[in-house]
Structures are given as structure tokens and as C-alpha cells.
Amino acid sequence: MYHLPHRFGGRECGFPVSQDALHQFDDILPAQRSLCGDGNLEMHFAEMEQQSGLAPSLNWTTAVENYISLKDISGL
């Protein structure tokens, strides 16, 4: 719904932001950002992925399948 609002009766409300405006937050935000927002959770899922023997995601289909498998394994 977020990336395709027109499919759900929504509309794009974004606006352009200059790089200069974004750089003012460089001191506030950590230099290395976690992909999922929680480094511990990201590390946990990486370990689960290795232990489960899942093949690396090469496209969106296998990424979704791996996500569902990891979700089932973790009990979420």
C-alpha cells in the first residue's frame, strides 16, 4: 500500500528533499544503519538463515519464500 498507493485509492504525498537538507542529520543518525532497524534481530535472522540451510535469495520470489520460512521457524 505504501509503494503503490494508487492501487488502493490513495495518493502520493511525498515531496523532494535536497541532499543538503538530508546531510544535516548525518551527526544524529548512526553511520551504519541496520537493514531492519534492529541489529540484534537482523543478526538473529542471519543465524537462523544459516542454520536452516535456506538458499540465498536471488530474486523477490525466493526472498518472500525465505521470509515466510524464517517467520515460521521463529514462530512469529
N, CA, C, O and CB atoms as a CASP TS submission, in Angstrom:
PFRMAT TS
TARGET T0000
AUTHOR 0000-0000-0000
METHOD Language model
MODEL 1
PARENT N/A
ATOM      1  N   MET     1       0.827  -1.185   0.000  1.00  0.00           N
ATOM      2  CA  MET     1       0.000   0.000   0.000  1.00  0.00           C
ATOM      3  C   MET     1       0.878   1.257   0.000  1.00  0.00           C
ATOM      4  O   MET     1       0.523   2.275  -0.595  1.00  0.00           O
ATOM      5  CB  MET     1      -0.944  -0.007   1.212  1.00  0.00           C
ATOM      6  N   TYR     2       2.031   1.169   0.679  1.00  0.00           N
ATOM      7  CA  TYR     2       2.894   2.339   0.778  1.00  0.00           C
ATOM      8  C   TYR     2       3.504   2.690  -0.574  1.00  0.00           C
ATOM      9  O   TYR     2       3.526   3.856  -0.968  1.00  0.00           O
ATOM     10  CB  TYR     2       3.997   2.098   1.806  1.00  0.00           C
ATOM     11  N   HIS     3       4.003   1.671  -1.287  1.00  0.00           N
ATOM     12  CA  HIS     3       4.701   1.931  -2.538  1.00  0.00           C
ATOM     13  C   HIS     3       3.770   2.059  -3.744  1.00  0.00           C
ATOM     14  O   HIS     3       4.174   2.601  -4.773  1.00  0.00           O
ATOM     15  CB  HIS     3       5.690   0.840  -2.791  1.00  0.00           C
ATOM     16  N   LEU     4       2.560   1.583  -3.638  1.00  0.00           N
ATOM     17  CA  LEU     4       1.614   1.641  -4.749  1.00  0.00           C
ATOM     18  C   LEU     4       0.276   2.218  -4.280  1.00  0.00           C
ATOM     19  O   LEU     4      -0.748   1.541  -4.373  1.00  0.00           O
ATOM     20  CB  LEU     4       1.410   0.236  -5.361  1.00  0.00           C
ATOM     21  N   PRO     5       0.267   3.436  -3.787  1.00  0.00           N
ATOM     22  CA  PRO     5      -0.964   3.985  -3.206  1.00  0.00           C
ATOM     23  C   PRO     5      -2.113   4.076  -4.198  1.00  0.00           C
ATOM     24  O   PRO     5      -3.275   3.956  -3.810  1.00  0.00           O
ATOM     25  CB  PRO     5      -0.692   5.348  -2.642  1.00  0.00           C
ATOM     26  N   HIS     6      -1.804   4.289  -5.482  1.00  0.00           N
ATOM     27  CA  HIS     6      -2.872   4.429  -6.480  1.00  0.00           C
ATOM     28  C   HIS     6      -3.701   3.155  -6.616  1.00  0.00           C
ATOM     29  O   HIS     6      -4.857   3.217  -7.035  1.00  0.00           O
ATOM     30  CB  HIS     6      -2.278   4.800  -7.833  1.00  0.00           C
ATOM     31  N   ARG     7      -3.130   2.004  -6.270  1.00  0.00           N
ATOM     32  CA  ARG     7      -3.877   0.751  -6.360  1.00  0.00           C
ATOM     33  C   ARG     7      -4.886   0.598  -5.227  1.00  0.00           C
ATOM     34  O   ARG     7      -5.765  -0.261  -5.292  1.00  0.00           O
ATOM     35  CB  ARG     7      -2.920  -0.423  -6.354  1.00  0.00           C
ATOM     36  N   PHE     8      -4.767   1.414  -4.205  1.00  0.00           N
ATOM     37  CA  PHE     8      -5.622   1.288  -3.035  1.00  0.00           C
ATOM     38  C   PHE     8      -6.415   2.567  -2.767  1.00  0.00           C
ATOM     39  O   PHE     8      -6.875   2.805  -1.650  1.00  0.00           O
ATOM     40  CB  PHE     8      -4.787   0.933  -1.819  1.00  0.00           C
ATOM     41  N   GLY     9      -6.566   3.378  -3.803  1.00  0.00           N
ATOM     42  CA  GLY     9      -7.345   4.599  -3.656  1.00  0.00           C
ATOM     43  C   GLY     9      -6.618   5.718  -2.939  1.00  0.00           C
ATOM     44  O   GLY     9      -7.228   6.721  -2.569  1.00  0.00           O
ATOM     45  N   GLY    10      -5.303   5.551  -2.739  1.00  0.00           N
ATOM     46  CA  GLY    10      -4.523   6.584  -2.076  1.00  0.00           C
ATOM     47  C   GLY    10      -3.861   7.503  -3.081  1.00  0.00           C
ATOM     48  O   GLY    10      -4.110   7.414  -4.283  1.00  0.00           O
ATOM     49  N   ARG    11      -3.023   8.379  -2.583  1.00  0.00           N
ATOM     50  CA  ARG    11      -2.293   9.276  -3.481  1.00  0.00           C
ATOM     51  C   ARG    11      -0.898   9.507  -2.924  1.00  0.00           C
ATOM     52  O   ARG    11      -0.655   9.330  -1.730  1.00  0.00           O
ATOM     53  CB  ARG    11      -3.043  10.628  -3.661  1.00  0.00           C
ATOM     54  N   GLU    12      -0.004   9.895  -3.785  1.00  0.00           N
ATOM     55  CA  GLU    12       1.381  10.163  -3.410  1.00  0.00           C
ATOM     56  C   GLU    12       1.450  11.500  -2.693  1.00  0.00           C
ATOM     57  O   GLU    12       1.048  12.523  -3.249  1.00  0.00           O
ATOM     58  CB  GLU    12       2.310  10.157  -4.653  1.00  0.00           C
ATOM     59  N   CYS    13       1.947  11.505  -1.485  1.00  0.00           N
ATOM     60  CA  CYS    13       2.045  12.735  -0.696  1.00  0.00           C
ATOM     61  C   CYS    13       3.497  13.131  -0.434  1.00  0.00           C
ATOM     62  O   CYS    13       3.765  14.037   0.355  1.00  0.00           O
ATOM     63  CB  CYS    13       1.309  12.566   0.629  1.00  0.00           C
ATOM     64  N   GLY    14       4.430  12.450  -1.098  1.00  0.00           N
ATOM     65  CA  GLY    14       5.839  12.741  -0.889  1.00  0.00           C
ATOM     66  C   GLY    14       6.247  14.059  -1.510  1.00  0.00           C
ATOM     67  O   GLY    14       5.510  14.645  -2.303  1.00  0.00           O
ATOM     68  N   PHE    15       7.413  14.510  -1.146  1.00  0.00           N
ATOM     69  CA  PHE    15       7.963  15.729  -1.721  1.00  0.00           C
ATOM     70  C   PHE    15       9.475  15.588  -1.796  1.00  0.00           C
ATOM     71  O   PHE    15      10.076  14.898  -0.972  1.00  0.00           O
ATOM     72  CB  PHE    15       7.558  16.981  -0.888  1.00  0.00           C
ATOM     73  N   PRO    16      10.091  16.235  -2.773  1.00  0.00           N
ATOM     74  CA  PRO    16      11.543  16.112  -2.925  1.00  0.00           C
ATOM     75  C   PRO    16      12.284  16.809  -1.786  1.00  0.00           C
ATOM     76  O   PRO    16      11.852  17.846  -1.281  1.00  0.00           O
ATOM     77  CB  PRO    16      11.988  16.695  -4.270  1.00  0.00           C
ATOM     78  N   VAL    17      13.410  16.212  -1.396  1.00  0.00           N
ATOM     79  CA  VAL    17      14.259  16.775  -0.348  1.00  0.00           C
ATOM     80  C   VAL    17      15.684  16.824  -0.892  1.00  0.00           C
ATOM     81  O   VAL    17      16.168  15.845  -1.460  1.00  0.00           O
ATOM     82  CB  VAL    17      14.179  15.929   0.987  1.00  0.00           C
ATOM     83  N   SER    18      16.343  17.943  -0.722  1.00  0.00           N
ATOM     84  CA  SER    18      17.703  18.095  -1.240  1.00  0.00           C
ATOM     85  C   SER    18      18.694  17.293  -0.397  1.00  0.00           C
ATOM     86  O   SER    18      18.436  17.009   0.772  1.00  0.00           O
ATOM     87  CB  SER    18      18.108  19.582  -1.266  1.00  0.00           C
ATOM     88  N   GLN    19      19.818  16.934  -0.995  1.00  0.00           N
ATOM     89  CA  GLN    19      20.866  16.228  -0.282  1.00  0.00           C
ATOM     90  C   GLN    19      21.425  17.082   0.853  1.00  0.00           C
ATOM     91  O   GLN    19      21.796  16.560   1.904  1.00  0.00           O
ATOM     92  CB  GLN    19      21.979  15.826  -1.241  1.00  0.00           C
ATOM     93  N   ASP    20      21.484  18.391   0.637  1.00  0.00           N
ATOM     94  CA  ASP    20      21.964  19.289   1.692  1.00  0.00           C
ATOM     95  C   ASP    20      21.075  19.200   2.935  1.00  0.00           C
ATOM     96  O   ASP    20      21.570  19.189   4.063  1.00  0.00           O
ATOM     97  CB  ASP    20      22.011  20.742   1.179  1.00  0.00           C
ATOM     98  N   ALA    21      19.770  19.137   2.717  1.00  0.00           N
ATOM     99  CA  ALA    21      18.843  19.033   3.846  1.00  0.00           C
ATOM    100  C   ALA    21      19.029  17.698   4.572  1.00  0.00           C
ATOM    101  O   ALA    21      18.928  17.641   5.798  1.00  0.00           O
ATOM    102  CB  ALA    21      17.382  19.180   3.364  1.00  0.00           C
ATOM    103  N   LEU    22      19.298  16.635   3.829  1.00  0.00           N
ATOM    104  CA  LEU    22      19.498  15.321   4.442  1.00  0.00           C
ATOM    105  C   LEU    22      20.801  15.245   5.226  1.00  0.00           C
ATOM    106  O   LEU    22      20.869  14.573   6.255  1.00  0.00           O
ATOM    107  CB  LEU    22      19.480  14.241   3.376  1.00  0.00           C
ATOM    108  N   HIS    23      21.835  15.929   4.745  1.00  0.00           N
ATOM    109  CA  HIS    23      23.143  15.876   5.405  1.00  0.00           C
ATOM    110  C   HIS    23      23.137  16.512   6.790  1.00  0.00           C
ATOM    111  O   HIS    23      24.037  16.249   7.589  1.00  0.00           O
ATOM    112  CB  HIS    23      24.177  16.561   4.545  1.00  0.00           C
ATOM    113  N   GLN    24      22.153  17.335   7.088  1.00  0.00           N
ATOM    114  CA  GLN    24      22.107  17.935   8.419  1.00  0.00           C
ATOM    115  C   GLN    24      21.845  16.892   9.511  1.00  0.00           C
ATOM    116  O   GLN    24      22.046  17.165  10.695  1.00  0.00           O
ATOM    117  CB  GLN    24      21.031  19.013   8.466  1.00  0.00           C
ATOM    118  N   PHE    25      21.393  15.689   9.106  1.00  0.00           N
ATOM    119  CA  PHE    25      21.119  14.621  10.070  1.00  0.00           C
ATOM    120  C   PHE    25      22.273  13.634  10.195  1.00  0.00           C
ATOM    121  O   PHE    25      22.174  12.677  10.963  1.00  0.00           O
ATOM    122  CB  PHE    25      19.862  13.880   9.673  1.00  0.00           C
ATOM    123  N   ASP    26      23.364  13.839   9.462  1.00  0.00           N
ATOM    124  CA  ASP    26      24.495  12.911   9.498  1.00  0.00           C
ATOM    125  C   ASP    26      25.067  12.735  10.897  1.00  0.00           C
ATOM    126  O   ASP    26      25.484  11.632  11.251  1.00  0.00           O
ATOM    127  CB  ASP    26      25.582  13.390   8.568  1.00  0.00           C
ATOM    128  N   ASP    27      25.095  13.781  11.691  1.00  0.00           N
ATOM    129  CA  ASP    27      25.652  13.691  13.045  1.00  0.00           C
ATOM    130  C   ASP    27      24.707  12.984  14.012  1.00  0.00           C
ATOM    131  O   ASP    27      25.147  12.429  15.019  1.00  0.00           O
ATOM    132  CB  ASP    27      25.971  15.082  13.571  1.00  0.00           C
ATOM    133  N   ILE    28      23.430  13.003  13.712  1.00  0.00           N
ATOM    134  CA  ILE    28      22.425  12.429  14.608  1.00  0.00           C
ATOM    135  C   ILE    28      22.264  10.929  14.377  1.00  0.00           C
ATOM    136  O   ILE    28      22.179  10.151  15.327  1.00  0.00           O
ATOM    137  CB  ILE    28      21.080  13.133  14.419  1.00  0.00           C
ATOM    138  N   LEU    29      22.223  10.534  13.111  1.00  0.00           N
ATOM    139  CA  LEU    29      21.976   9.140  12.759  1.00  0.00           C
ATOM    140  C   LEU    29      23.272   8.343  12.765  1.00  0.00           C
ATOM    141  O   LEU    29      24.323   8.883  12.417  1.00  0.00           O
ATOM    142  CB  LEU    29      21.304   9.044  11.388  1.00  0.00           C
ATOM    143  N   PRO    30      23.223   7.074  13.151  1.00  0.00           N
ATOM    144  CA  PRO    30      24.438   6.257  13.131  1.00  0.00           C
ATOM    145  C   PRO    30      24.951   6.069  11.709  1.00  0.00           C
ATOM    146  O   PRO    30      24.172   6.033  10.756  1.00  0.00           O
ATOM    147  CB  PRO    30      24.175   4.894  13.778  1.00  0.00           C
ATOM    148  N   ALA    31      26.269   5.949  11.577  1.00  0.00           N
ATOM    149  CA  ALA    31      26.879   5.822  10.254  1.00  0.00           C
ATOM    150  C   ALA    31      26.451   4.535   9.570  1.00  0.00           C
ATOM    151  O   ALA    31      26.171   4.539   8.371  1.00  0.00           O
ATOM    152  CB  ALA    31      28.398   5.872  10.361  1.00  0.00           C
ATOM    153  N   GLN    32      26.396   3.445  10.303  1.00  0.00           N
ATOM    154  CA  GLN    32      25.980   2.182   9.721  1.00  0.00           C
ATOM    155  C   GLN    32      24.590   1.853  10.226  1.00  0.00           C
ATOM    156  O   GLN    32      24.387   1.616  11.417  1.00  0.00           O
ATOM    157  CB  GLN    32      26.979   1.047  10.060  1.00  0.00           C
ATOM    158  N   ARG    33      23.647   1.842   9.320  1.00  0.00           N
ATOM    159  CA  ARG    33      22.263   1.579   9.699  1.00  0.00           C
ATOM    160  C   ARG    33      21.923   0.121   9.436  1.00  0.00           C
ATOM    161  O   ARG    33      22.326  -0.445   8.420  1.00  0.00           O
ATOM    162  CB  ARG    33      21.298   2.505   8.932  1.00  0.00           C
ATOM    163  N   SER    34      21.200  -0.465  10.327  1.00  0.00           N
ATOM    164  CA  SER    34      20.747  -1.837  10.185  1.00  0.00           C
ATOM    165  C   SER    34      19.628  -1.877   9.147  1.00  0.00           C
ATOM    166  O   SER    34      18.806  -0.963   9.073  1.00  0.00           O
ATOM    167  CB  SER    34      20.268  -2.413  11.548  1.00  0.00           C
ATOM    168  N   LEU    35      19.603  -2.936   8.353  1.00  0.00           N
ATOM    169  CA  LEU    35      18.579  -3.046   7.319  1.00  0.00           C
ATOM    170  C   LEU    35      17.178  -3.151   7.894  1.00  0.00           C
ATOM    171  O   LEU    35      16.226  -2.639   7.303  1.00  0.00           O
ATOM    172  CB  LEU    35      18.856  -4.238   6.447  1.00  0.00           C
ATOM    173  N   CYS    36      17.040  -3.802   9.025  1.00  0.00           N
ATOM    174  CA  CYS    36      15.703  -3.985   9.591  1.00  0.00           C
ATOM    175  C   CYS    36      15.441  -3.049  10.765  1.00  0.00           C
ATOM    176  O   CYS    36      14.360  -3.087  11.352  1.00  0.00           O
ATOM    177  CB  CYS    36      15.521  -5.423  10.036  1.00  0.00           C
ATOM    178  N   GLY    37      16.407  -2.217  11.112  1.00  0.00           N
ATOM    179  CA  GLY    37      16.205  -1.281  12.197  1.00  0.00           C
ATOM    180  C   GLY    37      16.619  -1.802  13.563  1.00  0.00           C
ATOM    181  O   GLY    37      16.688  -1.034  14.523  1.00  0.00           O
ATOM    182  N   ASP    38      16.892  -3.086  13.662  1.00  0.00           N
ATOM    183  CA  ASP    38      17.304  -3.688  14.929  1.00  0.00           C
ATOM    184  C   ASP    38      18.457  -4.641  14.635  1.00  0.00           C
ATOM    185  O   ASP    38      18.250  -5.730  14.098  1.00  0.00           O
ATOM    186  CB  ASP    38      16.108  -4.437  15.632  1.00  0.00           C
ATOM    187  N   GLY    39      19.668  -4.229  14.987  1.00  0.00           N
ATOM    188  CA  GLY    39      20.848  -5.032  14.693  1.00  0.00           C
ATOM    189  C   GLY    39      20.804  -6.412  15.307  1.00  0.00           C
ATOM    190  O   GLY    39      21.245  -7.377  14.683  1.00  0.00           O
ATOM    191  N   ASN    40      20.279  -6.530  16.522  1.00  0.00           N
ATOM    192  CA  ASN    40      20.185  -7.833  17.172  1.00  0.00           C
ATOM    193  C   ASN    40      19.227  -8.755  16.430  1.00  0.00           C
ATOM    194  O   ASN    40      19.515  -9.936  16.235  1.00  0.00           O
ATOM    195  CB  ASN    40      19.736  -7.672  18.620  1.00  0.00           C
ATOM    196  N   LEU    41      18.096  -8.216  16.023  1.00  0.00           N
ATOM    197  CA  LEU    41      17.120  -9.019  15.293  1.00  0.00           C
ATOM    198  C   LEU    41      17.678  -9.426  13.933  1.00  0.00           C
ATOM    199  O   LEU    41      17.481 -10.557  13.489  1.00  0.00           O
ATOM    200  CB  LEU    41      15.800  -8.245  15.122  1.00  0.00           C
ATOM    201  N   GLU    42      18.368  -8.508  13.278  1.00  0.00           N
ATOM    202  CA  GLU    42      18.966  -8.811  11.979  1.00  0.00           C
ATOM    203  C   GLU    42      19.997  -9.941  12.114  1.00  0.00           C
ATOM    204  O   GLU    42      20.039 -10.846  11.281  1.00  0.00           O
ATOM    205  CB  GLU    42      19.626  -7.546  11.379  1.00  0.00           C
ATOM    206  N   MET    43      20.825  -9.884  13.161  1.00  0.00           N
ATOM    207  CA  MET    43      21.821 -10.920  13.401  1.00  0.00           C
ATOM    208  C   MET    43      21.133 -12.258  13.707  1.00  0.00           C
ATOM    209  O   MET    43      21.583 -13.306  13.243  1.00  0.00           O
ATOM    210  CB  MET    43      22.756 -10.511  14.565  1.00  0.00           C
ATOM    211  N   HIS    44      20.050 -12.223  14.482  1.00  0.00           N
ATOM    212  CA  HIS    44      19.298 -13.432  14.816  1.00  0.00           C
ATOM    213  C   HIS    44      18.762 -14.103  13.550  1.00  0.00           C
ATOM    214  O   HIS    44      18.881 -15.318  13.392  1.00  0.00           O
ATOM    215  CB  HIS    44      18.138 -13.097  15.774  1.00  0.00           C
ATOM    216  N   PHE    45      18.174 -13.316  12.651  1.00  0.00           N
ATOM    217  CA  PHE    45      17.632 -13.882  11.419  1.00  0.00           C
ATOM    218  C   PHE    45      18.743 -14.389  10.502  1.00  0.00           C
ATOM    219  O   PHE    45      18.551 -15.384   9.803  1.00  0.00           O
ATOM    220  CB  PHE    45      16.785 -12.843  10.687  1.00  0.00           C
ATOM    221  N   ALA    46      19.896 -13.728  10.491  1.00  0.00           N
ATOM    222  CA  ALA    46      21.025 -14.202   9.682  1.00  0.00           C
ATOM    223  C   ALA    46      21.502 -15.559  10.186  1.00  0.00           C
ATOM    224  O   ALA    46      21.803 -16.451   9.393  1.00  0.00           O
ATOM    225  CB  ALA    46      22.187 -13.181   9.712  1.00  0.00           C
ATOM    226  N   GLU    47      21.570 -15.716  11.517  1.00  0.00           N
ATOM    227  CA  GLU    47      21.963 -17.000  12.097  1.00  0.00           C
ATOM    228  C   GLU    47      20.928 -18.082  11.779  1.00  0.00           C
ATOM    229  O   GLU    47      21.286 -19.210  11.442  1.00  0.00           O
ATOM    230  CB  GLU    47      22.142 -16.868  13.621  1.00  0.00           C
ATOM    231  N   MET    48      19.658 -17.735  11.887  1.00  0.00           N
ATOM    232  CA  MET    48      18.591 -18.696  11.580  1.00  0.00           C
ATOM    233  C   MET    48      18.664 -19.118  10.120  1.00  0.00           C
ATOM    234  O   MET    48      18.459 -20.287   9.795  1.00  0.00           O
ATOM    235  CB  MET    48      17.203 -18.093  11.892  1.00  0.00           C
ATOM    236  N   GLU    49      18.957 -18.165   9.243  1.00  0.00           N
ATOM    237  CA  GLU    49      19.037 -18.469   7.811  1.00  0.00           C
ATOM    238  C   GLU    49      20.168 -19.460   7.547  1.00  0.00           C
ATOM    239  O   GLU    49      20.003 -20.392   6.760  1.00  0.00           O
ATOM    240  CB  GLU    49      19.250 -17.175   6.986  1.00  0.00           C
ATOM    241  N   GLN    50      21.314 -19.265   8.198  1.00  0.00           N
ATOM    242  CA  GLN    50      22.440 -20.181   8.021  1.00  0.00           C
ATOM    243  C   GLN    50      22.102 -21.565   8.556  1.00  0.00           C
ATOM    244  O   GLN    50      22.399 -22.571   7.911  1.00  0.00           O
ATOM    245  CB  GLN    50      23.692 -19.637   8.720  1.00  0.00           C
ATOM    246  N   GLN    51      21.489 -21.623   9.717  1.00  0.00           N
ATOM    247  CA  GLN    51      21.170 -22.900  10.351  1.00  0.00           C
ATOM    248  C   GLN    51      20.080 -23.663   9.600  1.00  0.00           C
ATOM    249  O   GLN    51      20.065 -24.894   9.607  1.00  0.00           O
ATOM    250  CB  GLN    51      20.738 -22.671  11.785  1.00  0.00           C
ATOM    251  N   SER    52      19.179 -22.942   8.959  1.00  0.00           N
ATOM    252  CA  SER    52      18.063 -23.597   8.276  1.00  0.00           C
ATOM    253  C   SER    52      18.460 -24.170   6.931  1.00  0.00           C
ATOM    254  O   SER    52      17.759 -25.024   6.389  1.00  0.00           O
ATOM    255  CB  SER    52      16.929 -22.626   8.090  1.00  0.00           C
ATOM    256  N   GLY    53      19.593 -23.704   6.377  1.00  0.00           N
ATOM    257  CA  GLY    53      20.030 -24.203   5.079  1.00  0.00           C
ATOM    258  C   GLY    53      19.275 -23.597   3.916  1.00  0.00           C
ATOM    259  O   GLY    53      19.285 -24.150   2.817  1.00  0.00           O
ATOM    260  N   LEU    54      18.616 -22.464   4.139  1.00  0.00           N
ATOM    261  CA  LEU    54      17.893 -21.806   3.052  1.00  0.00           C
ATOM    262  C   LEU    54      18.875 -21.305   1.996  1.00  0.00           C
ATOM    263  O   LEU    54      19.958 -20.817   2.319  1.00  0.00           O
ATOM    264  CB  LEU    54      17.039 -20.637   3.592  1.00  0.00           C
ATOM    265  N   ALA    55      18.484 -21.432   0.749  1.00  0.00           N
ATOM    266  CA  ALA    55      19.314 -20.923  -0.344  1.00  0.00           C
ATOM    267  C   ALA    55      19.271 -19.397  -0.339  1.00  0.00           C
ATOM    268  O   ALA    55      18.251 -18.819   0.036  1.00  0.00           O
ATOM    269  CB  ALA    55      18.834 -21.484  -1.719  1.00  0.00           C
ATOM    270  N   PRO    56      20.349 -18.734  -0.743  1.00  0.00           N
ATOM    271  CA  PRO    56      20.344 -17.269  -0.798  1.00  0.00           C
ATOM    272  C   PRO    56      19.242 -16.764  -1.731  1.00  0.00           C
ATOM    273  O   PRO    56      18.940 -17.393  -2.745  1.00  0.00           O
ATOM    274  CB  PRO    56      21.717 -16.744  -1.264  1.00  0.00           C
ATOM    275  N   SER    57      18.660 -15.645  -1.385  1.00  0.00           N
ATOM    276  CA  SER    57      17.601 -15.055  -2.205  1.00  0.00           C
ATOM    277  C   SER    57      18.215 -14.405  -3.435  1.00  0.00           C
ATOM    278  O   SER    57      19.016 -13.476  -3.323  1.00  0.00           O
ATOM    279  CB  SER    57      16.780 -14.020  -1.394  1.00  0.00           C
ATOM    280  N   LEU    58      17.838 -14.894  -4.597  1.00  0.00           N
ATOM    281  CA  LEU    58      18.362 -14.353  -5.845  1.00  0.00           C
ATOM    282  C   LEU    58      17.352 -13.451  -6.549  1.00  0.00           C
ATOM    283  O   LEU    58      17.705 -12.698  -7.457  1.00  0.00           O
ATOM    284  CB  LEU    58      18.772 -15.482  -6.767  1.00  0.00           C
ATOM    285  N   ASN    59      16.092 -13.535  -6.122  1.00  0.00           N
ATOM    286  CA  ASN    59      15.045 -12.690  -6.702  1.00  0.00           C
ATOM    287  C   ASN    59      13.960 -12.501  -5.650  1.00  0.00           C
ATOM    288  O   ASN    59      14.049 -13.056  -4.555  1.00  0.00           O
ATOM    289  CB  ASN    59      14.455 -13.321  -8.019  1.00  0.00           C
ATOM    290  N   TRP    60      12.954 -11.731  -5.975  1.00  0.00           N
ATOM    291  CA  TRP    60      11.929 -11.412  -4.977  1.00  0.00           C
ATOM    292  C   TRP    60      11.128 -12.646  -4.568  1.00  0.00           C
ATOM    293  O   TRP    60      10.660 -12.727  -3.432  1.00  0.00           O
ATOM    294  CB  TRP    60      10.986 -10.341  -5.518  1.00  0.00           C
ATOM    295  N   THR    61      10.963 -13.610  -5.480  1.00  0.00           N
ATOM    296  CA  THR    61      10.177 -14.802  -5.164  1.00  0.00           C
ATOM    297  C   THR    61      10.865 -15.627  -4.077  1.00  0.00           C
ATOM    298  O   THR    61      10.230 -16.029  -3.102  1.00  0.00           O
ATOM    299  CB  THR    61       9.962 -15.657  -6.426  1.00  0.00           C
ATOM    300  N   THR    62      12.155 -15.876  -4.248  1.00  0.00           N
ATOM    301  CA  THR    62      12.866 -16.654  -3.232  1.00  0.00           C
ATOM    302  C   THR    62      13.029 -15.850  -1.944  1.00  0.00           C
ATOM    303  O   THR    62      13.077 -16.432  -0.860  1.00  0.00           O
ATOM    304  CB  THR    62      14.242 -17.094  -3.759  1.00  0.00           C
ATOM    305  N   ALA    63      13.114 -14.534  -2.043  1.00  0.00           N
ATOM    306  CA  ALA    63      13.189 -13.703  -0.839  1.00  0.00           C
ATOM    307  C   ALA    63      11.905 -13.842  -0.024  1.00  0.00           C
ATOM    308  O   ALA    63      11.956 -13.958   1.200  1.00  0.00           O
ATOM    309  CB  ALA    63      13.433 -12.219  -1.212  1.00  0.00           C
ATOM    310  N   VAL    64      10.763 -13.832  -0.693  1.00  0.00           N
ATOM    311  CA  VAL    64       9.474 -13.995   0.003  1.00  0.00           C
ATOM    312  C   VAL    64       9.382 -15.389   0.612  1.00  0.00           C
ATOM    313  O   VAL    64       8.940 -15.541   1.750  1.00  0.00           O
ATOM    314  CB  VAL    64       8.285 -13.753  -0.970  1.00  0.00           C
ATOM    315  N   GLU    65       9.795 -16.406  -0.140  1.00  0.00           N
ATOM    316  CA  GLU    65       9.760 -17.773   0.382  1.00  0.00           C
ATOM    317  C   GLU    65      10.658 -17.908   1.610  1.00  0.00           C
ATOM    318  O   GLU    65      10.268 -18.528   2.599  1.00  0.00           O
ATOM    319  CB  GLU    65      10.192 -18.775  -0.703  1.00  0.00           C
ATOM    320  N   ASN    66      11.862 -17.329   1.549  1.00  0.00           N
ATOM    321  CA  ASN    66      12.767 -17.375   2.706  1.00  0.00           C
ATOM    322  C   ASN    66      12.188 -16.616   3.886  1.00  0.00           C
ATOM    323  O   ASN    66      12.301 -17.062   5.028  1.00  0.00           O
ATOM    324  CB  ASN    66      14.138 -16.799   2.340  1.00  0.00           C
ATOM    325  N   TYR    67      11.573 -15.485   3.624  1.00  0.00           N
ATOM    326  CA  TYR    67      10.955 -14.700   4.697  1.00  0.00           C
ATOM    327  C   TYR    67       9.882 -15.519   5.404  1.00  0.00           C
ATOM    328  O   TYR    67       9.837 -15.567   6.633  1.00  0.00           O
ATOM    329  CB  TYR    67      10.348 -13.394   4.139  1.00  0.00           C
ATOM    330  N   ILE    68       9.023 -16.160   4.627  1.00  0.00           N
ATOM    331  CA  ILE    68       7.945 -16.964   5.209  1.00  0.00           C
ATOM    332  C   ILE    68       8.531 -18.137   5.985  1.00  0.00           C
ATOM    333  O   ILE    68       8.050 -18.465   7.070  1.00  0.00           O
ATOM    334  CB  ILE    68       6.982 -17.473   4.108  1.00  0.00           C
ATOM    335  N   SER    69       9.564 -18.769   5.439  1.00  0.00           N
ATOM    336  CA  SER    69      10.200 -19.885   6.141  1.00  0.00           C
ATOM    337  C   SER    69      10.811 -19.424   7.450  1.00  0.00           C
ATOM    338  O   SER    69      10.630 -20.080   8.476  1.00  0.00           O
ATOM    339  CB  SER    69      11.270 -20.532   5.263  1.00  0.00           C
ATOM    340  N   LEU    70      11.537 -18.301   7.440  1.00  0.00           N
ATOM    341  CA  LEU    70      12.149 -17.786   8.655  1.00  0.00           C
ATOM    342  C   LEU    70      11.089 -17.355   9.670  1.00  0.00           C
ATOM    343  O   LEU    70      11.267 -17.518  10.877  1.00  0.00           O
ATOM    344  CB  LEU    70      13.070 -16.613   8.325  1.00  0.00           C
ATOM    345  N   LYS    71      10.006 -16.815   9.173  1.00  0.00           N
ATOM    346  CA  LYS    71       8.920 -16.414  10.074  1.00  0.00           C
ATOM    347  C   LYS    71       8.319 -17.649  10.747  1.00  0.00           C
ATOM    348  O   LYS    71       8.041 -17.636  11.946  1.00  0.00           O
ATOM    349  CB  LYS    71       7.823 -15.629   9.299  1.00  0.00           C
ATOM    350  N   ASP    72       8.124 -18.704   9.975  1.00  0.00           N
ATOM    351  CA  ASP    72       7.586 -19.944  10.553  1.00  0.00           C
ATOM    352  C   ASP    72       8.559 -20.551  11.562  1.00  0.00           C
ATOM    353  O   ASP    72       8.147 -21.012  12.627  1.00  0.00           O
ATOM    354  CB  ASP    72       7.279 -20.965   9.444  1.00  0.00           C
ATOM    355  N   ILE    73       9.857 -20.550  11.224  1.00  0.00           N
ATOM    356  CA  ILE    73      10.863 -21.117  12.116  1.00  0.00           C
ATOM    357  C   ILE    73      10.921 -20.349  13.431  1.00  0.00           C
ATOM    358  O   ILE    73      11.061 -20.941  14.501  1.00  0.00           O
ATOM    359  CB  ILE    73      12.236 -21.113  11.442  1.00  0.00           C
ATOM    360  N   SER    74      10.811 -19.013  13.340  1.00  0.00           N
ATOM    361  CA  SER    74      10.926 -18.189  14.544  1.00  0.00           C
ATOM    362  C   SER    74       9.632 -18.149  15.351  1.00  0.00           C
ATOM    363  O   SER    74       9.623 -17.681  16.489  1.00  0.00           O
ATOM    364  CB  SER    74      11.332 -16.781  14.167  1.00  0.00           C
ATOM    365  N   GLY    75       8.548 -18.634  14.770  1.00  0.00           N
ATOM    366  CA  GLY    75       7.277 -18.657  15.489  1.00  0.00           C
ATOM    367  C   GLY    75       6.570 -17.322  15.515  1.00  0.00           C
ATOM    368  O   GLY    75       5.730 -17.087  16.384  1.00  0.00           O
ATOM    369  N   LEU    76       6.889 -16.441  14.581  1.00  0.00           N
ATOM    370  CA  LEU    76       6.220 -15.134  14.534  1.00  0.00           C
ATOM    371  C   LEU    76       4.945 -15.198  13.732  1.00  0.00           C
ATOM    372  O   LEU    76       4.255 -14.188  13.588  1.00  0.00           O
ATOM    373  CB  LEU    76       7.143 -14.080  13.945  1.00  0.00           C
TER
END
